[in-house]
Amino acid sequence: MNVYKTDKIRNVVFLGHGGAGKTTLTEAMAYLSGATTRIGTVTAGNTVSDYDKEEIKRKFSISASVVPVEWKGTKINILDTPGYFDFVGEVEEAASAADAAVIVISGKDGVQVGTEKAWNICEEYNLPRMIFVTEIDNADVNYNQVIENLQELYGNKIAPLHFPVIEGGKFTGCVNVITKNGGVYGDKGSVKPAAIPTDLEGEVEGAYDALMESVAETSEEFMERFFGGDDFTPEEINEALSVNVSDSSIVPVLMGSPNNLQGVVALMDDIVNYFPDPSQRKKSGTNTKNNETFDADYKADGPKTAYVFKTIADPFIGKYNLIKVCSGTLTPDDTLYNVDKSNDERLGKLYIIRGNKPQEVSELCAGDIGALSKMGDVATGDSLSTKAVPVVFEKTKLSRPFTIERYRAVNKGDEDKVAQALSRLAAEDLTFKTVIDSANHQSLIYGIGDQQIDIIKSKLKERYKVDIELSEPKVAFRETIRKKSDVQGKYKKQSGGHGQYGDVRMRFEPSGNLEEPYEFAIEVVGGAVPKNYYPAVEKGLTECVQAGPLAAYPVVGVKATLYDGSYHPVDSSEQAFKTATHFAFKEGFMKADPILLEPIINLKVTVKDQFTGDVMGDLNKRRGRVLGMNPAGKGLTVIEADVPQTEIYGYGTVLRSMTGGSGDFEFEFARYEQAPADVQAKQVALRADEVKAADE
């Protein structure tokens, strides 16, 4: 591929609901631009961007991929992203590297939850956008209805630039609103001139008038001409539209059938004509040498800087770090400074990657997207620059994972292999993490949703030949007491020679501090228990609180006071006093009205207003206490509630089902509260074996 300067680069992310046709559109653009010689399909599993075995097997995108194509002297870096919500991290990484977006909508399904989420991503990343409506060749498609729904949501900035021509129930051509010319589709998406059908004249004229009002607002001269009744030339309209699209005051709507290559040429033309090149975008970092703001702004003559926005760690092609050049021009064998890792990195060869196929290039100019290989410790989110001007860029903010599963290796001895494989997968996908929960002796995996975790499990087996089993995580209950007790713990053993003797009298009561397992106080007088045995008593307490006598959960909030006891000058030992403390603790704890404490999380659920009733009803069933409902704008409400952690397992799936996929949630640990009697009884019964093991 040729080297392209900054003004001839367009970085475009494809966004939309799952199944809307993003990958199919990418495939059509690659074919029409000459990047590929055949058109792959998702069904056949041979598309450029869906190359992973899991994507081929499941027939939907899992990872974001880059597909650069050349069109009319311009390089278009297409960032094809997944539409399913579990893979939102891939979308966020791709959006952070893009300068504009195409929101793809299925004409058959219309505006969906994924469409609205795509729009919100554009708002968050300040991306100029177009909308492309696919499947126009489907008889069930009502293009005008899609336009109406979009305008209801987003207002008059929604501007259709094309209308479909339907003859005999078939999609045969289009009408260009700007030129007011009709056309009939020919081979490879070509358009032959044709008359505008009479039934479309009114719609086209209305769309043209609305468009001209927006064009007129771009300058005083245009405004005067507009009110004077002058027409604008297509060239003037295109120039004005590039301004309108760049500031998002107009969102053009195009349409077609990528399966039949119809409408795709027009989309590529408009991407080149209307979307900004990187130099028209802002990109700032911090010069760590003087802590001042560094405006990279994709300046070709600036110091060399780049940001790693994604990592591919494919076992077949190796590890590649995908970068966007933020300023300057990178060349092979440049040495850059990794500001995050504080070390030098020699770049070696430079690549562009089309799907999973790397191609070597001689340089990467400011604003371009490329790839580096064999970069050692370089990871997603790292900033590369010169040592003279060390610049760090803000890391992409990725969605946090709140879906939790417990996992274990199916085959004994595979634990290390599983850990290493998960670490490699985590280098690719930063929205899942693993946690070793030592308190409950379990390994946990956190993800955005069940589907993401299921695919991680599948990748472990397919790529790394290790298998894991998923199950519901244990919840970290705690044990404490509500009353006082006064007990004796005595250990006496005689079996010839030196025996064992330890005797303690202790009081147990609530300490009032649930942050600490216990408080230890000593009120012994007269040397009833020698001071040299005090540490043994405390050591016994330390061991006891690891697994309480009620249900073998950790103990909190207990005050233990050693006030009396006795000893034997020959048979007493540290071990004997420690064992005596065990006896005292078990009896004293059970006599002091022991209770279980369950963890309470603070849950925040963001939903559309129409779903608040359903969500609150479900939270009540989960023993939740709704604390408040706060408007979040744009027809959204944030419901805040305290919910027992035991009731939250699988909540993500239920919430999506209730809200059609539009609901989001997050939570954090709040505190411990006394568990209801039925919950306590169930836990005590379930944990009987653990209690027995702790006694032994």
C-alpha positions as CSV (number, residue, x, y, z in Angstrom):
1,M,0.0,0.0,0.0
2,N,1.1,3.5,-0.8
3,V,2.2,6.0,1.9
4,Y,-0.5,8.6,2.6
5,K,0.0,12.1,4.0
6,T,-2.3,13.3,6.8
7,D,-4.7,15.2,4.6
8,K,-5.3,12.0,2.6
9,I,-6.3,9.8,5.5
10,R,-9.7,9.1,6.9
11,N,-10.1,7.1,10.1
12,V,-13.6,5.8,10.3
13,V,-15.2,3.5,12.9
14,F,-18.3,1.5,11.9
15,L,-20.8,1.4,14.8
16,G,-24.2,-0.1,15.2
17,H,-26.4,-2.9,16.6
18,G,-25.3,-6.5,16.2
19,G,-26.4,-7.9,12.8
20,A,-26.9,-4.5,11.3
21,G,-24.3,-5.2,8.5
22,K,-21.1,-3.5,9.5
23,T,-18.9,-6.4,8.5
24,T,-20.8,-6.9,5.3
25,L,-20.3,-3.2,4.5
26,T,-16.6,-3.4,5.2
27,E,-16.4,-6.4,2.9
28,A,-18.1,-4.5,0.1
29,M,-15.8,-1.5,0.5
30,A,-12.7,-3.7,0.5
31,Y,-13.8,-5.4,-2.7
32,L,-14.9,-2.2,-4.6
33,S,-11.7,-0.4,-3.7
34,G,-9.6,-3.3,-5.0
35,A,-8.2,-4.3,-1.6
36,T,-9.7,-7.8,-2.1
37,T,-10.5,-9.8,-5.2
38,R,-13.6,-11.5,-3.9
39,I,-16.5,-10.7,-1.6
40,G,-16.6,-12.8,1.6
41,T,-19.7,-13.3,3.8
42,V,-20.3,-13.7,7.5
43,T,-22.2,-16.8,6.8
44,A,-19.3,-18.4,4.9
45,G,-16.9,-17.3,7.5
46,N,-14.4,-15.8,5.0
47,T,-14.6,-12.0,5.6
48,V,-11.5,-9.9,6.0
49,S,-12.4,-8.4,9.4
50,D,-14.0,-11.5,11.1
51,Y,-11.0,-13.8,11.0
52,D,-10.9,-15.2,14.5
53,K,-12.1,-18.8,14.9
54,E,-14.7,-17.8,17.4
55,E,-16.0,-15.1,15.1
56,I,-16.2,-17.6,12.2
57,K,-17.9,-20.2,14.4
58,R,-20.4,-17.8,16.0
59,K,-20.9,-15.7,12.9
60,F,-20.6,-12.3,14.6
61,S,-17.8,-9.9,15.4
62,I,-16.0,-10.2,18.7
63,S,-13.0,-8.0,18.2
64,A,-12.5,-4.6,16.5
65,S,-10.3,-4.9,13.3
66,V,-8.7,-2.5,11.0
67,V,-9.3,-2.7,7.2
68,P,-7.5,0.0,5.3
69,V,-8.8,0.7,1.7
70,E,-7.7,3.1,-1.0
71,W,-10.3,5.3,-2.7
72,K,-9.7,8.1,-5.1
73,G,-6.3,9.0,-3.8
74,T,-7.4,8.7,-0.1
75,K,-6.7,6.0,2.4
76,I,-9.8,5.0,4.5
77,N,-8.9,3.1,7.7
78,I,-12.1,1.3,8.5
79,L,-12.4,0.2,12.1
80,D,-15.0,-2.6,12.0
81,T,-16.4,-3.1,15.5
82,P,-18.7,-5.7,17.3
83,G,-22.3,-4.8,17.8
84,Y,-23.0,-7.0,20.8
85,F,-22.8,-5.2,24.0
86,D,-20.5,-7.6,25.8
87,F,-17.7,-6.4,23.6
88,V,-18.1,-2.7,24.2
89,G,-14.4,-2.4,25.1
90,E,-13.5,-3.2,21.5
91,V,-15.8,-0.4,20.4
92,E,-14.3,2.1,22.8
93,E,-10.8,1.3,21.7
94,A,-11.7,1.7,18.1
95,A,-13.6,4.9,18.7
96,S,-10.6,6.4,20.5
97,A,-8.5,6.0,17.3
98,A,-11.2,7.2,14.9
99,D,-11.8,10.7,13.6
100,A,-15.4,10.0,12.4
101,A,-18.0,7.3,12.4
102,V,-20.5,5.5,10.2
103,I,-23.5,4.3,12.2
104,V,-24.9,1.3,10.3
105,I,-28.6,0.5,10.6
106,S,-30.5,-2.5,9.4
107,G,-33.3,-1.1,7.2
108,K,-35.4,-4.2,8.1
109,D,-34.9,-3.8,11.9
110,G,-34.7,0.0,12.0
111,V,-33.4,2.0,14.9
112,Q,-32.4,-0.3,17.7
113,V,-30.8,-0.1,21.1
114,G,-27.4,-0.6,19.5
115,T,-28.1,2.4,17.2
116,E,-28.7,4.6,20.2
117,K,-25.6,3.3,22.0
118,A,-23.6,4.0,18.8
119,W,-24.9,7.6,18.7
120,N,-23.9,8.0,22.4
121,I,-20.4,6.7,21.6
122,C,-20.1,9.4,18.9
123,E,-21.2,12.0,21.4
124,E,-18.7,10.8,24.0
125,Y,-15.8,10.8,21.6
126,N,-17.0,13.9,19.7
127,L,-17.0,12.0,16.4
128,P,-18.6,13.5,13.2
129,R,-21.0,10.8,11.8
130,M,-23.0,9.5,8.9
131,I,-25.7,6.9,8.9
132,F,-25.9,4.1,6.4
133,V,-29.1,2.1,6.1
134,T,-28.5,-1.4,4.8
135,E,-30.8,-4.1,3.4
136,I,-32.7,-1.7,1.2
137,D,-33.2,-4.6,-1.2
138,N,-35.4,-6.3,1.5
139,A,-39.1,-6.0,0.7
140,D,-39.9,-5.3,4.4
141,V,-37.8,-2.1,4.6
142,N,-39.5,1.2,5.1
143,Y,-36.7,3.7,4.5
144,N,-38.9,6.8,5.2
145,Q,-39.9,5.3,8.5
146,V,-36.2,4.9,9.5
147,I,-35.6,8.5,8.6
148,E,-38.7,9.6,10.7
149,N,-37.5,7.6,13.7
150,L,-34.0,9.1,13.5
151,Q,-35.4,12.6,13.2
152,E,-37.7,12.0,16.2
153,L,-34.6,11.0,18.2
154,Y,-32.0,13.4,17.0
155,G,-33.9,16.3,15.3
156,N,-33.4,18.0,12.0
157,K,-29.7,17.4,11.8
158,I,-30.6,14.1,10.3
159,A,-30.3,14.8,6.6
160,P,-31.0,12.1,4.0
161,L,-28.7,12.5,1.0
162,H,-30.2,9.6,-1.0
163,F,-33.6,8.0,-1.5
164,P,-34.1,4.5,-2.9
165,V,-35.9,3.8,-6.1
166,I,-38.2,0.8,-5.7
167,E,-39.7,-0.6,-8.9
168,G,-41.9,-3.7,-9.0
169,G,-41.0,-4.3,-5.4
170,K,-37.3,-4.3,-6.1
171,F,-34.5,-1.9,-5.2
172,T,-33.2,-0.7,-8.6
173,G,-31.7,2.7,-8.1
174,C,-31.4,5.9,-6.1
175,V,-32.0,9.6,-6.1
176,N,-29.2,12.0,-5.1
177,V,-30.7,14.9,-3.1
178,I,-27.8,17.2,-3.7
179,T,-27.7,17.0,-7.5
180,K,-31.4,16.0,-7.7
181,N,-30.4,13.3,-10.2
182,G,-31.8,9.8,-10.4
183,G,-29.8,6.7,-11.2
184,V,-30.1,3.0,-11.8
185,Y,-27.6,0.6,-10.4
186,G,-25.3,-1.3,-12.7
187,D,-22.3,-3.6,-12.2
188,K,-20.2,-3.2,-9.1
189,G,-22.4,-0.5,-7.6
190,S,-22.1,1.8,-10.6
191,V,-25.0,4.2,-11.2
192,K,-26.4,5.0,-14.7
193,P,-28.4,8.2,-15.0
194,A,-32.2,7.9,-14.9
195,A,-35.2,10.1,-14.4
196,I,-36.5,10.7,-10.8
197,P,-39.7,8.7,-10.2
198,T,-42.7,11.0,-9.9
199,D,-43.6,9.6,-6.5
200,L,-40.2,10.7,-5.1
201,E,-40.1,14.2,-6.4
202,G,-41.9,15.7,-3.3
203,E,-39.6,13.9,-0.8
204,V,-36.5,14.8,-2.7
205,E,-37.5,18.5,-2.9
206,G,-38.3,18.6,0.8
207,A,-35.0,17.0,1.7
208,Y,-33.2,19.4,-0.6
209,D,-34.8,22.5,0.9
210,A,-33.9,21.4,4.4
211,L,-30.3,20.7,3.3
212,M,-30.0,24.1,1.7
213,E,-31.1,25.8,4.9
214,S,-28.2,24.1,6.7
215,V,-25.8,25.0,3.9
216,A,-26.8,28.6,4.1
217,E,-26.0,28.8,7.8
218,T,-22.3,28.1,7.1
219,S,-21.6,31.7,6.0
220,E,-23.2,35.1,5.8
221,E,-22.6,35.1,2.0
222,F,-24.5,31.8,1.6
223,M,-27.3,33.1,3.9
224,E,-27.7,36.2,1.7
225,R,-27.8,34.1,-1.5
226,F,-30.3,31.7,0.1
227,F,-32.7,34.4,1.0
228,G,-32.1,36.0,-2.4
229,G,-33.4,32.8,-4.1
230,D,-30.0,31.8,-5.5
231,D,-29.1,28.1,-5.9
232,F,-25.9,26.7,-4.7
233,T,-23.6,24.6,-6.9
234,P,-23.0,21.0,-6.0
235,E,-19.3,22.0,-5.3
236,E,-20.5,24.7,-2.9
237,I,-22.9,22.3,-1.2
238,N,-20.2,19.7,-0.8
239,E,-17.8,22.3,0.7
240,A,-20.4,23.5,3.1
241,L,-21.5,20.0,4.0
242,S,-17.9,19.1,5.0
243,V,-18.1,21.9,7.5
244,N,-21.6,20.8,8.7
245,V,-20.6,17.2,9.0
246,S,-17.3,17.9,10.8
247,D,-19.1,19.9,13.5
248,S,-21.9,17.4,13.7
249,S,-24.6,20.0,12.9
250,I,-25.6,17.7,10.0
251,V,-25.7,13.9,10.0
252,P,-26.1,12.7,6.4
253,V,-28.1,9.5,5.9
254,L,-27.2,7.2,3.0
255,M,-28.5,3.8,2.1
256,G,-27.9,0.7,0.0
257,S,-27.4,-3.0,-0.2
258,P,-23.8,-3.9,0.5
259,N,-24.6,-7.5,-0.4
260,N,-25.3,-6.3,-3.9
261,L,-22.6,-3.5,-3.7
262,Q,-25.4,-0.9,-4.1
263,G,-24.9,2.5,-2.5
264,V,-21.4,1.6,-1.3
265,V,-19.6,3.8,-3.9
266,A,-21.6,6.8,-2.8
267,L,-20.7,6.1,0.8
268,M,-16.9,6.0,0.1
269,D,-17.2,9.2,-2.0
270,D,-18.9,10.9,0.9
271,I,-16.4,9.6,3.5
272,V,-13.6,11.2,1.4
273,N,-15.6,14.4,0.7
274,Y,-17.2,15.1,4.1
275,F,-15.3,13.5,6.9
276,P,-12.3,15.4,8.4
277,D,-8.8,14.3,8.0
278,P,-6.8,13.9,11.2
279,S,-5.2,17.3,11.0
280,Q,-8.7,18.8,11.6
281,R,-9.0,17.0,14.9
282,K,-7.4,17.8,18.3
283,K,-5.1,15.5,20.2
284,S,-3.4,16.7,23.4
285,G,-1.1,15.0,25.9
286,T,1.2,16.0,28.7
287,N,4.9,16.6,28.3
288,T,6.2,14.8,31.4
289,K,9.5,16.7,31.4
290,N,7.8,20.1,32.2
291,N,4.3,18.9,33.0
292,E,2.9,21.2,30.3
293,T,0.1,20.4,27.8
294,F,1.5,19.1,24.5
295,D,-0.8,19.7,21.5
296,A,0.1,16.9,19.1
297,D,-2.9,17.6,16.8
298,Y,-1.6,15.1,14.2
299,K,1.0,17.7,13.0
300,A,3.2,16.1,10.4
301,D,6.1,18.4,11.4
302,G,5.9,17.8,15.1
303,P,8.0,15.5,17.3
304,K,7.3,11.8,16.9
305,T,4.5,10.6,19.1
306,A,2.0,7.7,19.0
307,Y,-0.6,6.0,21.1
308,V,-1.2,2.2,21.4
309,F,-5.0,1.8,21.2
310,K,-5.3,-1.9,20.8
311,T,-3.2,-5.1,21.0
312,I,-3.6,-8.3,18.9
313,A,-2.1,-11.4,20.5
314,D,-3.0,-14.0,17.9
315,P,-1.1,-17.3,18.3
316,F,-0.9,-17.6,14.5
317,I,0.2,-14.1,13.5
318,G,1.9,-13.1,16.7
319,K,1.6,-10.0,18.8
320,Y,0.9,-6.7,17.2
321,N,0.4,-3.3,18.9
322,L,-2.0,-1.2,16.9
323,I,-1.0,2.5,17.0
324,K,-2.3,5.9,15.9
325,V,0.5,8.3,15.0
326,C,-0.3,11.5,17.0
327,S,2.4,13.7,15.5
328,G,5.5,13.5,13.3
329,T,6.3,10.6,10.9
330,L,7.5,7.2,12.1
331,T,10.0,5.3,10.1
332,P,11.5,1.8,10.5
333,D,14.1,1.4,13.1
334,D,13.1,4.6,14.9
335,T,13.8,4.4,18.7
336,L,11.0,5.8,20.7
337,Y,10.6,6.2,24.5
338,N,7.7,4.3,26.2
339,V,6.6,7.0,28.7
340,D,4.4,4.6,30.6
341,K,7.2,1.9,31.1
342,S,10.1,4.4,31.2
343,N,12.2,2.5,28.6
344,D,13.4,2.8,25.0
345,E,11.7,0.8,22.2
346,R,13.3,0.2,18.8
347,L,10.4,-0.1,16.4
348,G,11.9,-2.3,13.7
349,K,9.5,-2.8,10.8
350,L,6.3,-0.8,10.4
351,Y,3.1,-2.4,9.3
352,I,-0.5,-1.7,8.3
353,I,-2.8,-4.6,9.1
354,R,-5.8,-5.5,7.0
355,G,-7.8,-7.9,9.2
356,N,-5.1,-10.3,10.4
357,K,-2.8,-9.8,7.4
358,P,0.2,-7.5,8.1
359,Q,1.8,-5.5,5.2
360,E,5.1,-3.7,5.6
361,V,5.2,0.0,4.9
362,S,8.1,2.5,4.7
363,E,6.6,5.1,7.0
364,L,3.5,6.1,9.0
365,C,2.5,9.7,8.8
366,A,0.7,11.7,11.5
367,G,-2.9,10.6,11.9
368,D,-2.3,7.2,10.3
369,I,-3.1,3.9,11.9
370,G,-0.5,1.2,11.8
371,A,1.0,-1.7,13.7
372,L,4.3,-2.6,15.5
373,S,5.4,-6.1,16.2
374,K,7.8,-7.7,18.7
375,M,7.6,-4.7,21.0
376,G,8.3,-6.5,24.3
377,D,6.5,-4.8,27.2
378,V,4.5,-2.4,25.0
379,A,0.8,-2.7,25.9
380,T,-2.6,-1.1,25.1
381,G,-2.8,2.4,26.5
382,D,1.0,3.1,26.3
383,S,2.3,6.4,24.9
384,L,5.4,6.4,22.6
385,S,7.4,9.5,21.9
386,T,10.9,10.8,21.7
387,K,13.0,11.0,24.9
388,A,13.6,14.7,24.2
389,V,9.8,15.4,24.2
390,P,8.3,12.6,26.4
391,V,4.6,12.9,25.9
392,V,1.9,10.8,27.7
393,F,-1.6,10.7,26.3
394,E,-4.7,10.0,28.4
395,K,-5.6,6.3,28.3
396,T,-8.9,5.3,26.7
397,K,-11.6,5.0,29.3
398,L,-13.0,1.5,29.1
399,S,-16.2,0.1,30.5
400,R,-15.8,-1.7,33.8
401,P,-16.7,-5.3,34.2
402,F,-19.4,-6.3,36.7
403,T,-20.4,-9.8,35.6
404,I,-18.6,-12.3,37.8
405,E,-18.0,-16.1,37.5
406,R,-15.9,-18.5,39.6
407,Y,-13.5,-20.6,37.5
408,R,-11.2,-23.5,38.1
409,A,-9.1,-25.7,35.8
410,V,-10.9,-28.8,34.8
411,N,-7.6,-30.8,34.8
412,K,-5.4,-30.8,37.9
413,G,-2.0,-29.4,37.1
414,D,-3.4,-26.9,34.5
415,E,-3.6,-24.0,36.9
416,D,-0.4,-22.3,35.8
417,K,-1.3,-22.9,32.1
418,V,-4.7,-21.3,32.7
419,A,-3.2,-18.3,34.5
420,Q,-0.7,-17.7,31.6
421,A,-3.4,-18.1,28.9
422,L,-5.7,-15.7,30.7
423,S,-2.9,-13.2,31.0
424,R,-2.3,-13.3,27.2
425,L,-6.0,-12.9,26.5
426,A,-6.2,-10.0,28.9
427,A,-3.5,-8.2,26.8
428,E,-6.0,-8.2,24.0
429,D,-9.1,-7.4,26.0
430,L,-8.8,-5.0,28.9
431,T,-12.5,-5.3,29.9
432,F,-12.1,-8.6,31.7
433,K,-9.9,-9.3,34.7
434,T,-9.1,-12.2,37.0
435,V,-9.0,-12.0,40.7
436,I,-7.7,-14.5,43.3
437,D,-10.1,-14.3,46.2
438,S,-8.0,-15.9,48.9
439,A,-10.6,-15.3,51.7
440,N,-13.0,-17.7,49.9
441,H,-10.4,-19.9,48.2
442,Q,-11.7,-19.2,44.7
443,S,-10.5,-17.7,41.4
444,L,-12.8,-15.1,39.8
445,I,-13.2,-13.8,36.3
446,Y,-14.9,-10.4,35.7
447,G,-16.4,-9.5,32.4
448,I,-18.9,-7.2,30.7
449,G,-21.4,-10.0,30.2
450,D,-21.9,-13.7,30.1
451,Q,-21.2,-14.0,26.4
452,Q,-17.8,-12.4,26.7
453,I,-16.9,-14.8,29.5
454,D,-18.2,-17.8,27.5
455,I,-16.0,-16.8,24.6
456,I,-12.9,-16.4,26.9
457,K,-13.6,-19.9,28.1
458,S,-13.8,-21.1,24.5
459,K,-10.6,-19.3,23.5
460,L,-8.8,-21.0,26.3
461,K,-9.7,-24.4,25.0
462,E,-9.2,-23.6,21.3
463,R,-6.1,-21.5,21.4
464,Y,-4.3,-22.8,24.5
465,K,-5.7,-26.3,25.0
466,V,-6.8,-25.7,28.6
467,D,-10.3,-26.1,29.9
468,I,-12.0,-24.2,32.8
469,E,-15.2,-24.8,34.6
470,L,-17.5,-21.9,35.5
471,S,-19.7,-21.7,38.5
472,E,-21.5,-19.3,40.8
473,P,-19.0,-17.4,43.0
474,K,-19.0,-17.9,46.8
475,V,-20.1,-14.8,48.6
476,A,-18.0,-13.5,51.4
477,F,-20.2,-13.7,54.4
478,R,-18.8,-12.8,57.9
479,E,-19.6,-14.1,61.4
480,T,-19.9,-12.0,64.5
481,I,-21.7,-12.0,67.9
482,R,-24.4,-9.8,69.5
483,K,-24.1,-10.7,73.2
484,K,-21.5,-11.4,75.9
485,S,-20.3,-14.8,77.1
486,D,-17.9,-15.9,79.8
487,V,-16.3,-19.3,79.3
488,Q,-13.4,-21.5,80.3
489,G,-11.1,-23.3,77.8
490,K,-9.1,-26.0,79.3
491,Y,-6.7,-28.4,77.6
492,K,-5.2,-31.3,79.6
493,K,-3.4,-34.3,78.2
494,Q,-1.3,-36.8,80.0
495,S,0.3,-39.7,78.3
496,G,3.5,-40.5,80.2
497,G,6.4,-38.1,80.6
498,H,5.6,-34.4,80.0
499,G,1.9,-33.7,79.4
500,Q,0.0,-30.8,78.0
501,Y,-1.8,-28.3,80.1
502,G,-3.4,-25.0,79.3
503,D,-6.3,-23.2,81.0
504,V,-7.9,-19.9,80.1
505,R,-10.9,-18.0,81.2
506,M,-12.2,-15.5,78.7
507,R,-15.0,-13.1,78.0
508,F,-16.3,-12.6,74.5
509,E,-18.4,-9.6,73.4
510,P,-19.0,-7.4,70.4
511,S,-16.2,-4.9,69.7
512,G,-18.2,-2.6,67.7
513,N,-15.6,-2.6,64.9
514,L,-16.6,-4.7,61.9
515,E,-13.4,-3.6,60.1
516,E,-11.2,-5.8,62.3
517,P,-11.5,-9.5,63.2
518,Y,-11.0,-9.1,66.9
519,E,-9.6,-7.0,69.7
520,F,-7.6,-8.8,72.4
521,A,-7.5,-7.5,76.0
522,I,-5.7,-8.9,79.0
523,E,-6.9,-8.5,82.6
524,V,-5.0,-11.3,84.3
525,V,-3.9,-10.6,87.8
526,G,-1.7,-12.4,90.2
527,G,0.1,-14.4,87.4
528,A,-2.7,-16.9,86.9
529,V,-1.5,-17.1,83.3
530,P,2.2,-16.2,82.9
531,K,2.9,-13.4,80.5
532,N,5.0,-15.6,78.2
533,Y,1.7,-17.4,77.2
534,Y,-0.2,-14.3,76.2
535,P,1.2,-14.5,72.6
536,A,0.0,-18.1,72.4
537,V,-3.5,-17.1,73.4
538,E,-3.5,-14.3,70.8
539,K,-2.2,-16.7,68.2
540,G,-5.0,-19.1,69.0
541,L,-7.5,-16.2,68.5
542,T,-5.9,-15.3,65.1
543,E,-6.3,-18.9,63.9
544,C,-9.9,-19.1,65.2
545,V,-11.2,-16.0,63.4
546,Q,-10.1,-17.4,60.0
547,A,-13.1,-19.7,60.1
548,G,-15.8,-19.1,62.6
549,P,-17.7,-21.9,64.4
550,L,-21.1,-21.0,63.0
551,A,-20.5,-21.5,59.2
552,A,-16.7,-21.4,58.8
553,Y,-16.8,-17.8,57.5
554,P,-14.2,-15.2,58.7
555,V,-15.1,-13.6,62.0
556,V,-15.2,-9.8,62.6
557,G,-16.1,-7.5,65.4
558,V,-15.2,-9.7,68.4
559,K,-13.6,-8.5,71.6
560,A,-11.8,-11.3,73.5
561,T,-10.6,-10.6,77.1
562,L,-8.3,-13.0,78.9
563,Y,-8.9,-12.4,82.6
564,D,-8.0,-15.6,84.4
565,G,-6.7,-19.2,84.0
566,S,-4.1,-21.6,85.4
567,Y,-0.9,-23.3,84.4
568,H,1.3,-26.2,85.3
569,P,5.0,-25.5,85.8
570,V,6.0,-28.6,83.9
571,D,3.2,-29.5,81.5
572,S,2.1,-26.0,80.2
573,S,3.3,-24.9,76.8
574,E,2.5,-22.4,74.1
575,Q,0.7,-25.1,72.1
576,A,-1.4,-26.1,75.1
577,F,-2.6,-22.5,75.7
578,K,-3.3,-22.0,72.0
579,T,-5.4,-25.2,72.0
580,A,-7.2,-24.0,75.2
581,T,-8.0,-20.7,73.4
582,H,-9.5,-22.7,70.5
583,F,-11.9,-24.4,73.0
584,A,-12.8,-21.2,74.7
585,F,-13.4,-19.3,71.4
586,K,-15.7,-22.0,70.0
587,E,-17.8,-22.2,73.1
588,G,-17.8,-18.5,73.9
589,F,-18.7,-17.5,70.3
590,M,-21.6,-19.9,70.1
591,K,-22.9,-18.7,73.5
592,A,-22.8,-15.0,72.5
593,D,-25.7,-15.1,70.0
594,P,-23.7,-15.6,66.8
595,I,-25.0,-14.2,63.6
596,L,-24.0,-14.1,59.9
597,L,-23.3,-10.8,58.2
598,E,-24.0,-10.6,54.5
599,P,-22.2,-8.2,52.1
600,I,-24.4,-5.4,50.8
601,I,-23.5,-3.7,47.5
602,N,-24.6,-0.2,46.3
603,L,-26.1,-0.8,42.9
604,K,-26.7,1.9,40.3
605,V,-28.9,0.9,37.3
606,T,-29.2,3.3,34.3
607,V,-32.3,2.6,32.3
608,K,-34.8,4.3,30.0
609,D,-37.6,5.9,31.9
610,Q,-40.2,3.4,30.6
611,F,-38.4,0.5,32.3
612,T,-38.0,2.0,35.8
613,G,-41.1,0.2,37.2
614,D,-39.9,-3.2,36.0
615,V,-36.4,-2.7,37.3
616,M,-37.6,-1.5,40.7
617,G,-40.0,-4.5,41.0
618,D,-37.1,-6.8,40.2
619,L,-34.9,-5.2,42.8
620,N,-37.6,-5.6,45.5
621,K,-37.6,-9.4,44.7
622,R,-33.9,-9.4,45.3
623,R,-34.3,-7.9,48.8
624,G,-33.1,-4.6,47.5
625,R,-33.8,-1.2,49.1
626,V,-34.2,1.5,46.5
627,L,-32.5,4.6,47.8
628,G,-33.4,7.0,45.0
629,M,-34.2,7.7,41.3
630,N,-32.2,10.4,39.6
631,P,-32.9,11.8,36.1
632,A,-29.8,11.3,33.9
633,G,-31.1,13.2,30.8
634,K,-32.0,11.9,27.4
635,G,-34.9,9.9,28.8
636,L,-32.7,8.0,31.2
637,T,-33.0,7.4,35.0
638,V,-30.4,6.2,37.4
639,I,-31.9,3.9,40.1
640,E,-29.7,3.5,43.2
641,A,-30.3,0.7,45.6
642,D,-28.7,-1.4,48.3
643,V,-28.8,-5.1,47.4
644,P,-27.4,-8.2,49.1
645,Q,-24.5,-9.5,47.0
646,T,-26.1,-13.0,47.0
647,E,-28.9,-11.7,45.0
648,I,-26.9,-10.1,42.2
649,Y,-25.5,-13.2,40.4
650,G,-26.7,-13.2,36.8
651,Y,-28.2,-9.7,37.1
652,G,-26.7,-8.4,33.8
653,T,-28.6,-11.0,31.8
654,V,-31.9,-10.3,33.5
655,L,-31.4,-6.5,33.2
656,R,-30.8,-6.8,29.4
657,S,-33.9,-9.0,29.0
658,M,-36.0,-6.5,30.9
659,T,-34.8,-3.4,29.0
660,G,-34.2,-4.8,25.5
661,G,-30.5,-4.5,26.0
662,S,-30.5,-0.8,26.9
663,G,-29.9,-1.1,30.7
664,D,-26.5,-0.7,32.3
665,F,-25.4,-1.3,35.9
666,E,-22.5,-0.9,38.2
667,F,-21.9,-1.6,41.8
668,E,-19.5,-1.3,44.7
669,F,-19.3,-2.9,48.1
670,A,-21.1,-0.8,50.7
671,R,-21.1,-2.7,54.1
672,Y,-22.0,-5.8,56.0
673,E,-25.5,-6.3,57.5
674,Q,-27.1,-9.0,59.5
675,A,-28.4,-11.7,57.3
676,P,-32.1,-12.7,57.6
677,A,-32.8,-15.9,59.6
678,D,-33.7,-18.0,56.6
679,V,-30.5,-17.0,54.8
680,Q,-28.4,-17.7,57.9
681,A,-30.0,-21.1,58.3
682,K,-29.4,-22.0,54.7
683,Q,-25.8,-21.0,54.9
684,V,-25.2,-22.9,58.2
685,A,-26.6,-26.0,56.6
686,L,-24.6,-25.6,53.4
687,R,-21.4,-25.0,55.3
688,A,-21.6,-27.9,57.8
689,D,-18.7,-29.8,56.2
690,E,-16.5,-26.7,56.3
691,V,-17.3,-26.2,60.0
692,K,-16.3,-29.8,60.6
693,A,-13.1,-29.5,58.7
694,A,-12.2,-26.3,60.6
695,D,-12.7,-28.2,63.9
696,E,-10.4,-30.9,62.8
